[in-house]
Amino acid sequence: MTPQIFESEQGSTKAEWTDPEDLHWLQTHPMANDFAQTVKQQADIVKIIGDYVRLKKSGAQNFQGLCPFHSEKSPSFSVHATRQFYHCFGCGQSGDVFSFLQKIENLSFPEAVRAVAQKCGIPLPKRDFNSPEEAQESRQRGKLLDLHEAATVWFQEQLRSPEGAGAREYLTGRGVTPEAIAKFRIGFAPDSYTALRDRLASGVDAESLRASGLFSWKEQEDGSPGPLYSRFRKRITFPIMNESGRVIAFTARALDSATAGNEKAGPKYLNSPETPLYSKGQVLFNLDKARAAIRQLNFALLVEGQMDCISVYMTGVQNVLATSGTAFTEYQVNLLKRHCTQVAVNFDPDTAGANAAEKSIALLTEEGFTVKVITLEDGLDPDRYVRERGAAAYHTAARTAQALPDYLIERARQLFPSRSPEAKVKALNYLLPHIRRMPNLLARDEFAANAAQKLSIDSAVLREELRQAAAKRRDAISSNSVGFNECERVLIRAFAALPDDPAYMAAAAALDREPHIFEELSVASLLEALRNRGSGDPVEALTEGRDRQMVAQVLFAESEPVTLDQVTAALQPLHHHYLSRRQRGLRASLAEAERKGDWAQVAALSNEKIQLDRQLREIGH
């Protein structure tokens, strides 16, 4: 069962489509408008809308029900049987049978016409073509679809054959069940250069075989193409299907590279090349099987590879899609947008996977998707996680998916772990392009505020720069925006004083005695550098030009030397902040010890908390 990652929106599934050429005809043919009018006249709008809305008769020609386009408790949605239109008196939506399907199924007009025709059992007219070239292109596409179907059947046969024993053993070891093999039509390409060609060549011209992407060849000395040989050999084959469920390409996994690291086996995964049927940036693996569940739940789960997709799908998560290891494209985003508005991303946790996730997130965010990110324990990819931890564990991980801002902020903290002002600016500049892409101003502002809090940005100057950048959708803020708060200014001035100055000695003693209270300061490394300079010039002691400039600004701005009282006042909130952090940690540890029934630990932690509470009271906060 699909884990509840987002709040679901129930809805009906779209009618199954046939050949993509049907849609091409409805989009381009001069007679398509006449056909649409014929379909509209023959369609029963009450029957078609009744598949989505429970309608009750209300008058001679009127039917009423709850509007599917907005939430309501009393029916205000009406359908007129004679005039063949609908209208909602609550939200104002109205139209004909085509516009209803366009809205409810997120279809284009040609797609809606085809869907209504199918629901009514109305066949498309016999196609004709605008030119001989168009007719030839259509015939070629038909041949290639037939070739891919025949190849799929043959690969399936080979997997069941004695030669496919090694492939079957590998699939079993990967936890791929017979049910999954049948569902995804997984097959095996034997170690033969000619067997597939011999199977398909009867009655098929060489041009179609070359255009299919199923074969390779070497150029002859005279420049002509040589004999065809199988592109996929000794590989497990995974058919790639279009949205209609027709096979248009393959991904094939080498057996030798899986077992012995054999370089002669070629790449681990070998994909079909670009063909008249297949463009890798325009296909989402498993969309044909997943689209009904995606529409019903209004969200898709996006993974990186076919095996990830198959493993997750077989756990019951049927709204899962794969990018097939390619970069996510705008075309794929628009394809997905027809089916849902929410996406959970679960790419591999390695560097390449994290980068791919970020690029996918950027495209999805720009198009207004609500995005969450699933991060699996121990750096496992979805396929391995399902095999090692089980379906229930994966469902739990999916339910705890992070909201996009939380994921990105945590990623920024990992990429730029330093607490220095420069690192904080880098972390913010990493986040700002993602914030900028959010269409909603309030969402951008909330993300920016959340980032400032979690990155411990105390500087009012920097917070304001971040807020302005988010509001104006800028990609970066200047490193010159970094400012110091008053506590940091006082400590910089103290550590910049001579070593025999009382202010310096007090600050240095605190740093030596309690270095932990300085850890959260963005200027901690800068203070350490000033502390270790001896009696030398404080500005010259710094290696970073930016640090020199900012410390110089602080020192030039002081009207009189820093005092011991100012240092004491600056150290006090650092103590409080540190003790407050410890207090929060103790509370969490106490709760955990109580949950486990470890009463000895509860007693020890309680005593520690009492002492900590006393210290907090003593410093006057």
C-alpha positions in Angstrom: 0.0 0.0 0.0 1.3 3.4 -0.9 2.6 5.3 2.2 0.8 8.5 2.9 3.5 11.1 2.1 1.1 13.8 1.0 -2.6 14.3 1.7 -4.2 12.4 -1.1 -6.8 13.7 -3.5 -9.1 11.0 -4.9 -10.0 10.9 -8.5 -10.9 8.6 -11.4 -8.4 7.2 -13.8 -8.1 8.2 -17.4 -9.3 5.9 -20.1 -6.6 3.7 -21.6 -5.2 5.2 -24.8 -4.2 3.4 -28.0 -1.6 4.1 -30.5 0.1 7.6 -30.1 -0.7 8.1 -33.8 -4.3 8.6 -32.8 -3.3 11.7 -30.8 -1.2 13.0 -33.7 -4.1 12.7 -36.0 -6.4 14.6 -33.6 -3.8 17.3 -33.2 -3.0 17.9 -36.9 -5.6 16.6 -39.3 -8.0 19.2 -40.9 -10.9 16.8 -40.3 -10.3 16.6 -36.6 -12.7 19.4 -35.7 -15.5 17.8 -37.6 -14.8 14.5 -35.8 -14.8 16.3 -32.4 -18.3 17.7 -33.1 -19.5 14.2 -34.1 -18.2 12.8 -30.9 -19.8 15.6 -28.9 -23.2 15.0 -30.5 -23.1 11.3 -29.8 -21.7 11.5 -26.3 -24.0 11.3 -23.3 -22.6 13.9 -20.9 -24.6 12.6 -18.0 -23.2 9.1 -18.4 -19.6 10.3 -18.8 -19.7 12.8 -15.9 -21.5 10.1 -13.9 -18.3 8.1 -14.0 -16.7 10.8 -11.8 -19.6 12.4 -9.9 -22.6 10.7 -8.2 -25.5 12.4 -10.0 -29.1 12.5 -8.9 -32.0 13.6 -11.1 -33.4 17.0 -10.3 -36.1 18.0 -12.7 -36.9 16.9 -16.2 -33.5 17.4 -17.8 -31.2 18.3 -14.9 -28.9 16.2 -12.7 -27.1 17.3 -9.6 -24.2 16.3 -7.5 -21.2 17.5 -5.4 -18.8 19.5 -7.5 -15.5 17.7 -8.2 -13.7 21.0 -8.6 -14.2 22.4 -5.1 -15.2 21.1 -1.6 -18.8 21.3 -0.7 -21.4 19.5 1.4 -24.6 20.6 -0.5 -24.7 19.8 -4.2 -24.4 22.8 -6.5 -23.0 21.0 -9.6 -25.7 20.6 -12.3 -25.6 18.8 -15.6 -28.2 19.6 -18.3 -29.0 16.4 -20.3 -30.5 18.1 -23.3 -28.2 21.0 -23.8 -25.2 18.8 -22.9 -23.4 21.2 -20.6 -22.5 21.4 -16.9 -22.4 24.3 -14.5 -21.4 24.6 -10.8 -23.3 27.4 -9.0 -20.8 27.2 -6.2 -17.4 27.8 -7.9 -18.6 28.9 -11.4 -17.0 26.1 -13.4 -18.9 25.2 -16.5 -18.4 23.7 -20.0 -19.1 20.7 -22.2 -18.1 17.1 -22.1 -14.6 17.8 -23.4 -13.8 20.7 -21.0 -15.0 18.5 -18.1 -12.5 15.8 -19.0 -9.8 18.4 -19.6 -10.3 19.7 -16.1 -10.9 16.4 -14.2 -8.1 14.5 -16.0 -5.7 17.4 -16.8 -5.9 16.6 -20.5 -5.3 18.6 -23.7 -8.3 19.1 -26.0 -7.2 16.4 -28.5 -6.7 14.0 -25.6 -10.1 14.8 -24.2 -11.7 14.1 -27.7 -10.0 10.8 -27.9 -10.9 9.8 -24.4 -14.6 10.7 -25.0 -14.6 8.8 -28.3 -13.2 5.7 -26.5 -15.7 5.9 -23.7 -18.5 6.1 -26.3 -17.0 3.3 -28.5 -16.6 5.7 -31.4 -13.7 4.7 -33.7 -11.3 7.3 -35.1 -11.8 7.9 -38.8 -9.4 6.1 -41.2 -6.3 8.2 -41.3 -5.0 9.9 -44.3 -1.9 12.0 -44.6 -0.9 15.4 -45.8 2.2 14.2 -47.7 3.9 11.0 -48.8 6.6 11.8 -46.2 4.1 11.9 -43.4 2.6 8.6 -44.6 6.1 7.0 -44.7 6.9 8.3 -41.2 3.7 6.8 -39.8 4.4 3.5 -41.5 7.9 3.5 -40.1 6.8 4.2 -36.6 4.3 1.3 -36.8 7.1 -1.0 -38.0 9.3 0.0 -35.2 6.6 -0.5 -32.6 6.0 -4.0 -34.0 9.8 -4.8 -34.0 10.0 -3.8 -30.3 7.0 -5.9 -29.4 8.5 -8.9 -31.2 11.9 -8.3 -29.5 10.3 -8.1 -26.1 8.5 -11.4 -26.7 11.7 -13.1 -27.9 13.7 -11.7 -24.9 11.0 -13.1 -22.5 11.3 -16.5 -24.2 15.1 -16.5 -23.9 14.8 -15.8 -20.1 12.7 -18.9 -19.7 15.2 -21.0 -21.9 18.2 -23.1 -20.5 20.6 -20.3 -21.6 18.7 -17.9 -19.4 19.4 -19.8 -16.2 22.2 -17.4 -15.1 19.9 -14.4 -15.7 17.1 -16.1 -13.7 19.5 -16.8 -10.9 20.7 -13.2 -10.9 17.2 -11.8 -10.8 16.3 -14.2 -7.9 19.3 -13.0 -6.0 18.2 -9.4 -6.5 14.8 -10.3 -5.1 12.9 -9.9 -8.4 9.9 -12.2 -8.2 8.3 -14.1 -11.1 5.3 -11.7 -10.7 7.6 -8.7 -11.2 9.3 -10.4 -14.2 5.9 -10.9 -15.8 4.6 -7.4 -14.8 7.6 -5.6 -16.3 8.2 -8.0 -19.1 11.8 -8.6 -18.1 13.8 -10.7 -20.5 17.2 -12.0 -21.5 19.4 -11.2 -24.6 21.6 -14.3 -25.2 25.2 -14.2 -26.1 24.6 -14.2 -29.8 25.3 -11.6 -32.5 22.7 -12.9 -35.0 19.9 -14.7 -33.2 17.6 -11.7 -32.7 18.3 -10.5 -36.2 17.3 -13.9 -37.6 14.1 -13.8 -35.6 13.1 -10.4 -36.7 14.5 -10.2 -40.3 11.7 -12.1 -42.0 9.6 -9.6 -44.0 11.3 -6.5 -42.4 13.5 -4.2 -44.5 17.1 -3.5 -43.4 16.3 0.2 -43.0 13.7 -0.5 -40.3 16.1 -2.9 -38.5 18.8 -0.2 -38.4 16.4 2.5 -37.2 15.1 0.3 -34.4 18.1 0.8 -32.1 18.2 -3.0 -31.5 21.2 -3.6 -33.7 24.7 -2.2 -34.3 27.0 -2.4 -37.3 30.5 -1.3 -38.4 31.2 0.9 -41.3 32.8 -0.8 -44.3 35.9 0.5 -46.1 33.7 2.0 -48.8 31.7 3.9 -46.2 28.6 1.6 -46.4 27.1 0.0 -43.3 28.2 -3.5 -42.5 26.1 -6.5 -41.4 23.8 -6.0 -38.5 24.6 -7.6 -35.1 22.6 -7.5 -31.8 23.2 -4.4 -29.7 22.2 -6.3 -26.5 24.1 -9.5 -25.8 24.3 -11.6 -22.6 22.2 -9.0 -20.8 19.0 -8.8 -18.8 16.5 -6.6 -20.7 14.1 -4.1 -19.2 11.5 -2.8 -21.7 10.9 0.9 -21.7 7.3 1.7 -22.6 5.5 4.8 -23.6 2.4 6.1 -21.8 0.2 3.8 -23.8 2.2 0.7 -22.7 3.9 0.2 -26.1 7.6 -0.9 -25.9 9.8 1.8 -27.5 13.3 1.0 -26.1 15.3 -1.1 -23.7 17.7 -0.9 -20.8 19.9 -4.0 -20.6 22.0 -5.0 -17.6 25.2 -7.0 -18.3 25.5 -10.3 -16.5 29.3 -10.5 -16.7 29.9 -7.0 -15.2 27.5 -8.0 -12.4 29.5 -11.1 -11.5 33.1 -10.8 -12.4 33.8 -7.2 -13.3 34.6 -8.3 -16.8 35.6 -5.2 -18.8 34.8 -7.0 -22.1 31.2 -7.1 -21.0 30.9 -3.3 -21.7 29.0 -0.9 -19.5 26.9 -2.3 -16.7 23.8 -0.8 -18.2 23.4 -0.3 -22.0 20.4 1.7 -23.3 18.7 2.0 -26.6 20.0 5.0 -28.7 17.7 7.8 -29.7 15.3 6.5 -32.4 12.1 7.8 -34.1 10.2 6.2 -31.2 12.5 7.0 -28.3 14.0 10.1 -26.8 15.3 9.4 -23.3 14.5 12.9 -22.0 10.8 12.5 -23.0 10.0 9.2 -21.2 9.3 8.4 -17.6 9.9 4.7 -16.9 6.7 3.0 -15.6 4.3 5.9 -16.3 2.0 3.5 -18.2 1.5 1.4 -15.0 1.7 4.2 -12.5 -0.5 7.0 -13.9 -3.8 5.8 -12.5 -2.3 5.6 -8.9 -0.6 9.0 -9.5 -3.8 10.6 -10.4 -5.7 9.0 -7.5 -3.2 10.1 -4.9 -2.2 13.3 -6.7 1.5 12.6 -6.2 4.3 10.7 -7.8 7.4 9.0 -6.2 10.4 9.7 -8.4 13.5 7.3 -8.3 16.6 7.1 -10.3 16.8 3.7 -12.0 14.6 0.9 -13.3 15.5 -1.6 -10.6 14.7 1.0 -7.9 11.4 1.6 -9.6 10.6 -2.1 -10.0 11.5 -3.0 -6.4 9.5 -0.1 -4.9 6.5 -0.8 -7.2 6.4 -4.5 -6.1 6.1 -3.3 -2.4 2.7 -1.9 -3.4 3.8 1.7 -4.1 2.3 1.9 -7.6 2.8 5.6 -8.2 6.5 5.2 -8.6 8.4 6.5 -11.7 12.1 6.4 -12.7 14.2 8.8 -14.8 16.2 5.9 -16.0 19.5 7.4 -14.8 19.1 10.5 -17.1 18.9 14.1 -16.1 15.3 15.2 -15.3 14.1 17.4 -18.2 11.5 20.1 -18.6 9.6 17.8 -21.0 9.4 15.1 -18.3 8.2 17.8 -15.7 5.4 18.9 -18.1 4.5 15.2 -18.7 4.3 14.7 -15.0 2.3 17.9 -14.5 -0.6 16.4 -16.4 -1.0 13.8 -13.7 -0.2 15.4 -10.3 1.0 18.4 -8.4 3.1 16.7 -5.7 6.3 14.7 -6.0 8.5 12.8 -3.5 12.1 12.4 -4.7 14.1 9.4 -3.7 17.4 9.4 -5.6 20.6 7.5 -4.7 22.4 9.2 -1.8 25.8 9.4 -3.4 27.1 12.7 -4.8 25.8 12.1 -8.3 22.4 11.2 -6.9 22.3 14.2 -4.6 23.2 16.5 -7.6 20.5 14.8 -9.8 18.0 15.3 -7.0 18.8 19.0 -6.7 18.4 19.5 -10.4 15.1 17.7 -10.5 13.9 19.6 -7.4 14.8 22.9 -9.2 12.6 22.1 -12.2 9.7 20.8 -10.1 9.8 23.8 -7.9 9.6 26.2 -10.8 6.5 24.5 -12.1 4.8 24.8 -8.7 5.0 21.2 -7.5 5.0 20.5 -3.8 8.2 18.5 -3.2 9.4 16.2 -0.5 12.7 14.3 -0.3 13.1 10.7 1.0 16.5 10.0 2.5 17.3 6.3 3.3 19.5 5.1 6.1 23.1 4.0 5.6 23.4 5.4 2.1 21.3 2.7 0.5 19.5 3.1 -2.8 15.7 2.2 -2.9 16.3 -1.2 -4.5 18.8 -2.3 -1.9 16.9 -0.8 0.9 13.7 -2.7 0.0 15.7 -6.0 -0.3 17.6 -5.6 3.0 15.1 -3.8 5.2 11.8 -4.9 3.7 8.7 -3.1 2.3 7.4 -1.9 5.7 10.7 -0.2 6.4 10.6 1.5 3.1 7.0 2.7 3.6 8.1 4.1 7.0 11.0 5.9 5.4 8.7 7.3 2.7 6.2 8.6 5.3 9.0 10.5 7.1 10.1 12.3 3.9 11.5 15.7 4.5 9.8 18.8 3.3 11.9 20.5 0.6 13.2 23.4 2.7 14.3 21.2 5.6 16.2 18.9 3.2 18.0 21.7 1.4 18.9 23.5 4.7 20.4 20.3 6.0 22.3 19.8 2.7 23.6 23.3 3.0 24.9 22.6 6.5 26.6 19.4 5.3 28.3 21.2 2.3 29.4 24.2 4.4 29.9 23.0 8.0 32.1 25.9 9.2 30.4 28.4 11.5 32.4 31.3 9.9 30.5 34.2 8.3 31.9 33.3 4.9 30.6 29.7 5.2 27.2 31.0 6.2 27.1 33.3 3.1 28.1 30.3 1.0 25.3 28.2 2.6 22.8 30.9 1.9 23.9 31.4 -1.7 23.5 27.6 -2.1 19.9 27.9 -0.9 18.9 31.2 -2.7 18.5 29.7 -6.2 16.1 27.2 -4.7 14.3 29.9 -2.8 14.1 32.1 -5.9 12.4 29.3 -7.9 9.4 29.2 -5.5 6.5 30.9 -7.3 4.9 32.0 -4.0 6.2 35.0 -2.1 5.0 33.8 1.3 6.7 30.4 0.7 9.9 32.1 -0.2 9.8 34.3 2.8 9.1 31.4 5.2 11.9 29.4 3.6 14.4 32.3 4.1 13.3 32.8 7.7 13.7 29.0 8.4 17.2 29.0 6.8 18.3 32.0 8.9 17.2 30.3 12.1 18.7 26.8 11.4 22.0 28.2 10.1 22.3 30.3 13.3 22.5 33.6 11.5 22.3 36.2 14.3 23.4 39.2 12.1 20.4 41.4 11.5 22.2 42.8 8.4 22.6 39.3 6.9 19.0 38.3 7.8 17.7 41.4 6.0 19.8 40.8 3.0 18.5 37.2 2.9 14.9 38.4 3.2 15.3 41.0 0.4 17.0 38.4 -1.9 14.1 36.0 -1.3 11.5 38.6 -1.9 13.2 39.9 -5.1 14.1 36.3 -6.3 17.8 37.0 -6.4 20.3 34.1 -6.8 22.9 35.3 -4.3 23.8 37.8 -1.6 27.2 39.6 -1.4 29.8 38.4 1.1 30.0 42.1 2.0 26.6 41.7 3.6 27.9 39.8 6.5 27.8 41.9 9.7 28.7 41.3 13.3 26.3 41.5 16.3 27.2 43.6 19.3 28.6 40.6 21.3 30.9 39.6 18.4 32.1 43.2 18.0 33.0 43.5 21.7 34.9 40.2 21.6 36.8 41.2 18.4 37.8 44.5 20.0 38.9 42.6 23.2 41.0 40.1 21.3 42.5 42.8 19.2 43.8 44.6 22.3 47.3 44.1 23.7 47.9 40.9 25.7 48.2 42.9 29.0 44.9 44.7 28.6 42.3 43.5 31.2 39.7 43.1 28.5 42.0 40.9 26.4 43.0 38.8 29.4 39.3 38.3 30.5 38.3 37.2 27.0 41.4 35.0 26.5 40.8 33.4 29.9 37.2 32.6 29.0 38.3 31.1 25.6 40.9 28.9 27.3 38.7 27.9 30.2 35.4 27.4 28.3 36.0 27.0 24.6 32.7 25.3 24.2 30.7 28.6 24.8 32.4 30.1 21.7 31.5 27.2 19.3 28.2 28.7 18.1 29.7 32.0 17.2 30.2 32.7 13.5 33.5 34.5 14.4 34.9 31.6 16.5 37.8 30.9 14.1 38.5 34.6 13.7 38.7 35.1 17.5 41.1 32.1 17.7 43.4 33.7 15.1 43.4 37.0 17.1 44.1 35.1 20.3 47.1 33.3 18.8 48.7 36.4 17.2 50.7 37.3 20.3 51.5 41.1 20.4 51.4 41.5 16.6 49.1 43.7 14.7 45.6 42.2 14.8 44.6 43.0 11.2 47.9 41.7 9.8 47.5 38.5 11.8 44.5 37.4 9.7 45.1 35.5 6.5 41.7 36.2 4.8 41.5 39.6 3.1 37.8 39.7 3.8 38.4 39.1 7.6 41.0 41.8 7.6 38.6 44.3 6.1 35.8 43.5 8.5 37.9 43.6 11.6 39.4 46.9 10.5 35.9 48.3 10.1 35.1 47.2 13.7 38.2 48.7 15.1 37.9 52.0 13.2 34.3 52.3 14.4 35.2 52.2 18.1 35.4 55.6 19.9 37.2 54.3 23.0 39.0 51.1 24.2 36.8 48.1 25.1 36.3 47.7 28.8 36.3 44.7 31.1 32.6 45.3 31.9 31.8 45.1 28.2 33.6 41.8 27.9 31.8 40.4 30.9 28.5 41.5 29.5 29.3 39.9 26.1 30.3 36.6 27.7 27.1 36.3 29.7 24.8 35.5 26.8 27.3 33.0 25.5 27.1 31.1 28.8 23.4 31.3 28.7 23.1 30.1 25.2 25.5 27.1 25.9 23.6 26.1 29.0 20.3 26.4 27.2 21.5 24.1 24.5 22.6 21.6 27.2 19.3 21.9 28.9 17.4 21.1 25.7 19.7 18.1 25.2 19.1 16.9 28.8 15.3 17.1 28.4 15.5 14.9 25.3 17.7 12.4 27.0 15.4 12.3 30.0 12.4 11.6 27.8 14.3 8.8 26.1 15.4 7.3 29.4 11.9 7.4 30.7 10.6 5.8 27.6 13.1 2.9 28.0 12.4 2.6 31.7 16.1 3.2 32.6 15.4 4.7 36.0 19.0 4.9 37.1 19.7 7.0 34.0 16.7 9.1 34.8 18.0 9.8 38.3 21.4 10.8 37.0 20.1 13.1 34.3 17.6 14.7 36.7 20.4 15.6 39.1 22.4 17.0 36.2 19.4 19.0 35.1 18.9 20.5 38.6 22.5 21.7 38.6 22.1 23.2 35.1 18.9 25.0 36.1 20.7 26.5 39.1 23.5 27.8 36.9 21.0 29.4 34.5 19.4 31.2 37.4 22.7 32.3 38.8 23.7 34.1 35.6 20.5 36.1 35.9 18.4 34.9 32.9 
